[in-house]
Amino acid sequence: MAIGRLDEDSEGLLLLTTCGKTSNDVRDRSVEKEYYCQVDGQISEEAISSMKAGLEISIKGSVHKTLPCHARILDCGGESLPDGIPPPVRKIRDSRQHGPTTWVSITIREGKYRQVRKMTATAGFPTLRLVRVRVAGIDLDGLSMGEVREVMTVM
């Protein structure tokens, strides 16, 4: 079974297990999940601060206040990709026509429905591309797209 989920428009690290306890442990709020997000526009420090403090987002019609998180702007040098992130399978958009984008790192401890996308949109910078890069101590470092690696422990 998959631990957590990635929506149709997201990519990155996906953990699989045959152990229900492991699955439950990873979904716990004590486990960090880190995402790299390409957002529309030049994100502001004010937007980063608001995400860090927690935002009110809508989850299935109910208002949910997100837990405080870690968020920072990734210095990729303009339109470049963060280290270890492959080029997108499909073109995201043309920055000459639609303006600049920014890559940010967001690390959360909860996993509400489309939470990261809703957080960036609420802060005024919709997500264009979302890549999960880390769950607990497991990351994408050195893995190719579609590659599988066996790990014995997650935390």
Buried (B, 14 or more C-beta within 10 A) or exposed (E): EEBBEBEEEBBBBBBEBEEEEBBEBBBEEEBBBBBBBBBBBEBBEEBBEBBBEBBEBEEEEEEBEBEEBBBEBBEBEEEEBBEEBEEEEEEBEEEEEEEEBBBBBBBBBBBBEBBBBBBBBBBBBBBBBBBBBBBBEBBBEEBEEEEEEEEEEBE
